[in-house]
Amino acid sequence: MPELRTILLSEIDEPPLAIRLTMDDEALRDLGDSIRAIGLQQPITVIQEDGRYRIVTGHRRYIAHQRINRTEIMCLVRQPGEIQEIAAMVHENILREDVNPAE
């Protein structure tokens, strides 16, 4: 069963195979501004392994937290084998539709 908890960024490793090859600096800046203004609206998902945590979903949110000098982030912690990691990464990213400012 997943557990929701706050984890230090220094205890989290980036995914070995990120779904995005590049991240837009302006979009990351906007995300950081949003997190600073209203907080993190969706925790990242991590897998607990060998006393550390590895990002499954939420890599951009993690990077944004680093850029705004946060030291911790809210995480949904899963155990190895609990979810299909690639499926979770694709689901979170491919099914999203960009929202225009008017929406």
Secondary structure, 3 states (H helix, E strand, C coil): CCEEEEEEHHHEECCCCCCCCCCCHHHHHHHHHHHHHHCCCCCEEEEEECCEEEEEECHHHHHHHHHCCCCEEEEEEECCCCCCHHHHHHHHHHCCCCCCCCC
